[in-house]
Amino acid sequence: MNRVCSIFAQILQLFPRQQFQQIVQQHQAERHARGFTCWGQLVAMLFLQLAGARSLREICNGLAASEGKLKHLGIATAPSRSTLAYANEHRPWELYEALFGQLLGRCHSLAAGKKKFRFKNKLLSLDSTSIDLCASLFDWAHYKRTKGAAKVHLLLDHEGYLPCFARITDGKQSDVAVGRTLRFPPGTIVVFDKGYVDYDWWQQMSLDGVYFVTRFKEDLKIQVLAEREIPQHSNVRRDQDIRITPNRKDFTLELRLVTIWDEERQEELTFLSNHRKWGATTIARVYKERWQIELFFKALKQLLRVKTFVGTSANALKIQIWTALIAMLLLKYLHLKSQYGWSLSNLVALVRQQLFVYRDLYQWLDDPFQAPPALAGVHDGQLALAF
C-alpha cells in the first residue's frame, strides 16, 4: 500500500519549515499578513514554475483542483488571485534570495568533485541575460524609447553547473558595473566575455590572486613584451606576453594573449588571461567552457517561467525570477541525486506530469518507468467492488 505523499510535497521538504520561518521573521515578510502565509506564497510560486502555469488564474485554479492533496503541501486552501497578486507586489523579494542561498548550500554538497578539468581551482563563468518587457506595463524598466527590459546577472559554478550568485536589475545596468562589485577567493578562475572590459577590475583581480580568461577586443591598446614558443601540430597561432597600455601613465597590467584557429567556426579566436603557466590550448578550453552559462540561460528561459509574468511591479517580477532560479536549483538537486541518465528537459517534463502523484520521489528518480505503487483495495490487478 502506498504511504508516501505527493512528489510536489517531497520536493518542498527540501525547505525545512523551521529554517523557512526564521528567514520569514528575519525579513518581516508576514508583518501585514492576514491568513495567507509566506509558505503558501512559496508553494503557489513554485507551482507556477514546476507545473508550467502561465497566469494567476492557472496557479489558483490548478491548486484548487488538487484541494484534497494540499494538506500535504502545508496549506489548507488555494489562494485567490487577488491575494496572491497582493503578496507578490508587497512582500519582500529578498526572502526568495535568502531561500536560494540556503538551497545552494545543499546542492554544493552533492556537486563536490564533479568537474571537467584536472586543476583544483574553482572555475566560474560570469554573464547576464536580458528579458524583454512591455514598456507600457513595466514602466519602471524602461530600456529604450519603446522597450523595457530586465537583466539577470549570473555567476555559474562549473562544479555541478550550479548558479552561485545572481542579481536582477533593469536593462540599463551594464554587465561590468555588476562584475566589478564581486570579489573572489585567491586561486579562483573567472571566465567572461567582451562585455566585462575594466582595466582596474582586471588589475584588482590579479592583485587578489584571482585568474581570469576573456576574449580580446580589437580596440585594446597593447604592447608585445615577448613571444612564446608555439607547440607543433597544434591549432595555436600566437602566444604572447603583452602589456595593456591605456592612456594612463600610472597604469601597467601585463597579460597573456593567445590566438587559436577554431575548426568549427573556421576563424581565429583571441583570448586574454593573467595566468602565465597554462598551455595555450588550456586557456582556449577554459574559455570554451563559458558556453555552459549560455546553456543555463537557455534552459531557464525554455523550461521555466521567466518570459511571461504574473505581476507587473518590480517586486513581483523579482519574486518570479528568484523562484525560477530556486526551481532550477531544485531540478539540479534532483538531477544530481538521480542515478538515471536524465536530460534536464526530460526531467522537467516528467516532474510536471507527476507533480501530484503519490510515489517515492527518489525511487522514481532512479527508475522513472517502474510500475506505479499498489493502491488500497487492489488485488491481482482487479479493483475491489463494494456492494
C-alpha positions as CSV (number, residue, x, y, z in Angstrom):
1,M,0.0,0.0,0.0
2,N,1.3,3.4,-1.0
3,R,2.0,5.6,2.1
4,V,4.1,8.4,0.7
5,C,2.9,11.9,-0.1
6,S,2.9,13.6,-3.5
7,I,6.1,14.3,-5.4
8,F,5.5,18.1,-5.0
9,A,5.2,17.7,-1.2
10,Q,8.5,15.7,-1.2
11,I,10.3,18.4,-3.2
12,L,9.0,21.0,-0.7
13,Q,10.6,19.1,2.1
14,L,13.9,20.4,0.9
15,F,12.9,23.6,2.6
16,P,12.8,22.8,6.4
17,R,9.8,24.7,7.8
18,Q,11.7,25.9,10.9
19,Q,14.5,27.4,8.9
20,F,12.0,28.9,6.5
21,Q,10.1,30.6,9.3
22,Q,13.4,32.0,10.6
23,I,14.1,33.6,7.2
24,V,10.5,35.0,7.2
25,Q,11.0,36.6,10.6
26,Q,14.3,37.9,9.6
27,H,12.8,39.8,6.6
28,Q,9.5,40.6,8.5
29,A,7.7,39.2,5.4
30,E,4.4,38.4,7.3
31,R,4.2,41.7,9.1
32,H,0.9,42.6,7.4
33,A,-0.3,39.0,6.6
34,R,-3.9,38.2,7.1
35,G,-4.3,34.5,6.8
36,F,-2.1,33.9,3.6
37,T,1.3,32.9,4.8
38,C,4.7,33.2,3.1
39,W,4.8,29.4,2.9
40,G,1.5,29.4,0.9
41,Q,3.0,32.1,-1.4
42,L,6.2,29.9,-1.9
43,V,4.0,26.9,-2.7
44,A,2.0,28.9,-5.3
45,M,5.0,30.4,-7.0
46,L,6.9,27.1,-7.2
47,F,3.7,25.6,-8.6
48,L,3.9,28.3,-11.3
49,Q,7.4,27.2,-12.2
50,L,7.2,23.4,-11.8
51,A,3.7,23.0,-13.3
52,G,4.2,25.5,-16.1
53,A,1.3,27.7,-15.2
54,R,1.0,30.9,-17.2
55,S,-1.2,33.2,-15.1
56,L,-2.5,33.8,-11.6
57,R,-5.8,32.1,-12.7
58,E,-3.9,29.0,-13.7
59,I,-1.9,28.9,-10.4
60,C,-5.0,29.3,-8.2
61,N,-7.3,27.0,-10.2
62,G,-4.5,24.4,-10.6
63,L,-4.1,24.3,-6.8
64,A,-7.8,24.4,-6.1
65,A,-8.3,21.4,-8.4
66,S,-6.0,19.4,-6.1
67,E,-7.8,20.6,-3.0
68,G,-7.7,17.2,-1.3
69,K,-3.9,17.0,-1.6
70,L,-3.0,20.5,-0.4
71,K,-2.6,19.5,3.2
72,H,0.5,17.5,2.2
73,L,1.9,20.8,0.9
74,G,1.4,22.5,4.2
75,I,-1.5,24.8,3.1
76,A,-5.2,24.4,3.8
77,T,-6.8,26.0,0.7
78,A,-5.7,27.5,-2.6
79,P,-5.2,31.3,-2.6
80,S,-7.4,33.7,-4.5
81,R,-5.9,35.6,-7.4
82,S,-6.1,39.0,-5.7
83,T,-4.5,37.6,-2.5
84,L,-1.6,36.1,-4.4
85,A,-1.1,39.3,-6.6
86,Y,-1.1,41.5,-3.5
87,A,1.5,39.2,-1.8
88,N,3.8,39.3,-4.8
89,E,3.6,43.1,-5.0
90,H,4.2,43.8,-1.3
91,R,6.2,41.0,0.3
92,P,10.0,41.4,0.1
93,W,11.7,39.6,-2.7
94,E,14.8,39.3,-0.5
95,L,13.1,36.4,1.2
96,Y,13.4,34.3,-2.0
97,E,17.0,35.4,-2.5
98,A,17.7,34.0,1.0
99,L,16.0,30.7,0.2
100,F,18.1,30.5,-2.9
101,G,21.3,30.8,-0.8
102,Q,20.0,28.2,1.7
103,L,19.2,25.6,-1.0
104,L,22.5,26.3,-2.9
105,G,24.5,25.0,0.1
106,R,22.7,21.7,-0.1
107,C,23.3,21.4,-3.8
108,H,27.0,22.2,-3.5
109,S,27.4,19.3,-1.1
110,L,26.2,16.9,-3.8
111,A,28.2,18.6,-6.6
112,A,31.5,18.4,-4.8
113,G,34.2,16.9,-7.1
114,K,32.1,16.9,-10.2
115,K,34.3,19.0,-12.5
116,K,35.6,18.7,-16.0
117,F,39.2,20.0,-15.6
118,R,42.0,18.4,-13.6
119,F,43.2,21.6,-11.9
120,K,41.9,22.1,-8.4
121,N,41.0,25.8,-8.9
122,K,37.3,26.8,-8.7
123,L,36.1,27.7,-12.2
124,L,33.3,30.3,-12.5
125,S,31.6,31.9,-15.5
126,L,30.1,35.4,-15.3
127,D,27.4,36.6,-17.7
128,S,24.0,38.2,-18.0
129,T,20.8,37.6,-20.0
130,S,18.2,40.2,-20.9
131,I,14.4,39.6,-20.6
132,D,12.3,41.8,-22.8
133,L,9.4,43.6,-21.1
134,C,6.5,45.7,-22.4
135,A,7.4,49.3,-21.6
136,S,3.8,50.4,-21.1
137,L,3.2,47.7,-18.4
138,F,6.6,47.6,-16.8
139,D,7.1,51.4,-16.8
140,W,9.9,51.1,-14.1
141,A,12.1,49.0,-16.6
142,H,12.4,51.5,-19.5
143,Y,15.4,50.4,-21.5
144,K,14.9,52.1,-24.8
145,R,12.3,54.6,-26.0
146,T,9.6,52.0,-26.7
147,K,11.1,48.9,-24.9
148,G,11.6,47.7,-21.4
149,A,14.0,45.0,-20.1
150,A,15.2,43.3,-17.0
151,K,18.6,41.6,-16.7
152,V,19.6,38.6,-14.8
153,H,23.4,38.7,-13.9
154,L,24.6,35.2,-13.0
155,L,27.8,33.5,-11.8
156,L,27.9,29.8,-12.7
157,D,30.0,27.4,-10.7
158,H,31.3,24.7,-13.1
159,E,31.4,22.1,-10.3
160,G,27.9,20.7,-11.0
161,Y,27.0,23.7,-13.2
162,L,25.2,25.5,-10.3
163,P,24.3,29.2,-10.2
164,C,26.2,30.6,-7.1
165,F,25.3,34.3,-7.5
166,A,22.5,36.2,-9.1
167,R,21.4,39.8,-9.3
168,I,18.3,41.1,-11.0
169,T,18.4,44.7,-12.5
170,D,16.8,46.8,-15.1
171,G,18.1,46.6,-18.7
172,K,20.2,49.8,-18.3
173,Q,22.6,48.2,-15.8
174,S,25.9,47.4,-17.5
175,D,27.4,44.0,-17.1
176,V,30.8,45.3,-15.9
177,A,29.2,47.5,-13.3
178,V,27.9,44.3,-11.6
179,G,31.1,42.4,-12.2
180,R,33.4,45.0,-10.5
181,T,31.3,44.6,-7.3
182,L,32.3,41.0,-7.0
183,R,35.3,39.6,-5.1
184,F,36.6,36.1,-5.4
185,P,38.9,33.9,-3.2
186,P,42.5,33.6,-4.3
187,G,43.1,30.9,-7.0
188,T,39.6,31.2,-8.5
189,I,39.3,31.2,-12.3
190,V,36.7,33.5,-13.7
191,V,35.6,33.4,-17.4
192,F,33.7,36.2,-19.0
193,D,33.1,37.8,-22.4
194,K,33.9,41.1,-24.0
195,G,31.3,43.0,-22.0
196,Y,33.5,43.0,-18.9
197,V,36.4,45.2,-20.0
198,D,37.6,47.1,-17.0
199,Y,41.3,47.5,-16.6
200,D,41.1,48.5,-12.9
201,W,39.0,45.5,-12.1
202,W,41.3,43.2,-14.0
203,Q,44.3,44.6,-12.1
204,Q,42.5,44.2,-8.8
205,M,41.8,40.5,-9.6
206,S,45.4,40.0,-10.4
207,L,46.5,41.6,-7.1
208,D,43.9,39.3,-5.3
209,G,45.4,36.2,-6.8
210,V,42.3,35.6,-9.0
211,Y,42.8,34.4,-12.6
212,F,40.6,35.3,-15.5
213,V,40.1,34.4,-19.1
214,T,38.3,36.6,-21.6
215,R,38.0,37.4,-25.3
216,F,40.3,40.0,-26.8
217,K,38.7,43.3,-28.1
218,E,40.3,44.7,-31.2
219,D,40.4,48.2,-29.9
220,L,42.5,47.4,-26.8
221,K,45.9,49.1,-26.9
222,I,48.7,46.6,-26.2
223,Q,52.4,46.3,-26.3
224,V,54.1,42.9,-27.0
225,L,56.7,42.1,-24.4
226,A,57.7,38.5,-25.5
227,E,56.8,35.8,-27.9
228,R,56.2,32.3,-26.5
229,E,57.0,29.1,-28.3
230,I,54.1,27.7,-30.2
231,P,53.5,23.9,-30.0
232,Q,54.0,22.0,-33.2
233,H,51.0,20.5,-35.0
234,S,48.5,22.4,-32.9
235,N,45.8,25.0,-33.6
236,V,47.7,27.7,-31.7
237,R,48.6,30.6,-34.0
238,R,50.0,33.1,-31.4
239,D,51.1,33.1,-27.8
240,Q,52.5,36.3,-26.4
241,D,53.2,38.2,-23.2
242,I,51.7,41.7,-23.5
243,R,51.1,44.8,-21.6
244,I,47.9,46.8,-21.6
245,T,48.7,50.4,-22.5
246,P,45.7,52.7,-21.9
247,N,46.1,56.5,-22.0
248,R,47.2,56.5,-18.3
249,K,50.9,56.8,-17.3
250,D,50.3,55.4,-13.8
251,F,48.8,52.1,-15.1
252,T,50.5,48.9,-16.1
253,L,48.9,45.5,-16.5
254,E,50.8,42.5,-18.0
255,L,48.7,39.7,-19.5
256,R,48.9,36.7,-21.8
257,L,47.5,36.8,-25.3
258,V,46.6,33.6,-27.1
259,T,45.3,33.1,-30.6
260,I,44.0,29.8,-31.9
261,W,42.3,28.5,-35.1
262,D,38.8,27.3,-34.4
263,E,37.9,24.5,-36.8
264,E,34.2,24.7,-36.1
265,R,33.9,28.4,-36.8
266,Q,36.7,28.4,-39.4
267,E,38.1,31.6,-37.8
268,E,40.8,32.8,-35.4
269,L,39.8,33.4,-31.8
270,T,42.0,35.5,-29.5
271,F,41.9,35.3,-25.7
272,L,43.4,37.3,-22.8
273,S,44.4,35.8,-19.5
274,N,46.5,36.7,-16.4
275,H,47.5,33.0,-16.0
276,R,51.1,32.5,-17.0
277,K,51.7,28.8,-16.6
278,W,48.8,27.1,-18.5
279,G,49.3,25.9,-22.0
280,A,47.7,28.0,-24.8
281,T,45.2,25.2,-25.6
282,T,44.1,25.0,-21.9
283,I,43.3,28.7,-22.0
284,A,41.2,28.2,-25.1
285,R,39.4,25.2,-23.5
286,V,38.7,27.1,-20.3
287,Y,37.0,29.9,-22.3
288,K,35.0,27.3,-24.3
289,E,33.6,26.1,-21.0
290,R,31.9,29.5,-20.7
291,W,29.3,28.1,-23.1
292,Q,27.7,26.3,-20.1
293,I,26.3,29.5,-18.8
294,E,24.7,30.2,-22.1
295,L,23.1,26.7,-21.9
296,F,21.9,27.5,-18.4
297,F,20.2,30.7,-19.6
298,K,18.6,28.8,-22.5
299,A,17.3,26.1,-20.1
300,L,16.0,28.8,-17.7
301,K,14.0,30.6,-20.4
302,Q,12.7,27.5,-22.2
303,L,11.8,25.2,-19.2
304,L,10.7,27.8,-16.6
305,R,8.5,30.9,-16.5
306,V,10.8,33.9,-16.9
307,K,9.3,35.3,-20.2
308,T,5.7,36.0,-19.1
309,F,5.0,37.4,-15.7
310,V,2.0,37.2,-13.3
311,G,2.7,40.7,-11.9
312,T,4.0,44.0,-13.3
313,S,5.7,45.6,-10.3
314,A,9.5,45.3,-9.9
315,N,8.9,43.3,-6.7
316,A,6.6,40.8,-8.3
317,L,9.0,40.3,-11.2
318,K,11.9,39.7,-8.9
319,I,9.9,37.2,-6.9
320,Q,9.0,35.3,-10.0
321,I,12.6,35.2,-11.3
322,W,14.0,34.2,-7.9
323,T,11.5,31.4,-7.7
324,A,12.6,30.3,-11.2
325,L,16.2,30.2,-10.0
326,I,15.1,28.3,-6.9
327,A,13.2,25.8,-9.2
328,M,16.3,25.4,-11.3
329,L,18.3,24.6,-8.2
330,L,15.7,22.1,-7.2
331,L,15.9,20.4,-10.6
332,K,19.7,20.4,-10.4
333,Y,19.5,18.8,-7.0
334,L,17.2,16.1,-8.2
335,H,19.4,15.6,-11.3
336,L,22.5,15.2,-9.0
337,K,20.6,12.8,-6.7
338,S,19.4,10.5,-9.5
339,Q,21.2,7.5,-10.9
340,Y,19.2,7.6,-14.1
341,G,20.6,9.3,-17.2
342,W,18.1,12.3,-17.2
343,S,18.4,15.2,-19.5
344,L,17.2,18.4,-17.8
345,S,14.3,18.9,-20.3
346,N,13.0,15.4,-19.8
347,L,13.3,15.7,-16.0
348,V,11.2,18.9,-16.1
349,A,8.6,17.4,-18.4
350,L,8.1,14.3,-16.2
351,V,8.2,16.2,-12.9
352,R,5.5,18.4,-14.4
353,Q,3.3,15.4,-15.2
354,Q,3.9,13.6,-11.9
355,L,3.7,16.6,-9.6
356,F,0.7,15.4,-7.6
357,V,1.3,11.6,-8.0
358,Y,1.8,9.7,-4.7
359,R,5.1,7.8,-5.1
360,D,8.5,7.8,-3.6
361,L,10.4,10.7,-5.3
362,Y,13.9,9.3,-5.1
363,Q,12.9,5.7,-6.2
364,W,11.1,7.3,-9.1
365,L,14.1,9.4,-10.0
366,D,16.3,6.3,-10.3
367,D,13.7,4.3,-12.1
368,P,11.1,6.6,-13.6
369,F,9.3,3.9,-15.7
370,Q,8.6,1.5,-12.9
371,A,5.1,0.2,-12.3
372,P,3.1,2.6,-10.0
373,P,2.8,1.6,-6.3
374,A,-0.1,-0.6,-5.3
375,L,-3.3,1.1,-4.1
376,A,-5.6,0.1,-1.3
377,G,-8.3,-2.3,-2.5
378,V,-6.4,-3.6,-5.5
379,H,-5.9,-7.4,-5.7
380,D,-4.4,-9.2,-8.7
381,G,-4.9,-6.3,-10.9
382,Q,-8.7,-6.1,-10.1
383,L,-10.4,-3.2,-8.2
384,A,-12.4,-4.5,-5.3
385,L,-16.1,-3.7,-5.7
386,A,-18.3,-2.7,-2.8
387,F,-22.0,-3.8,-2.7
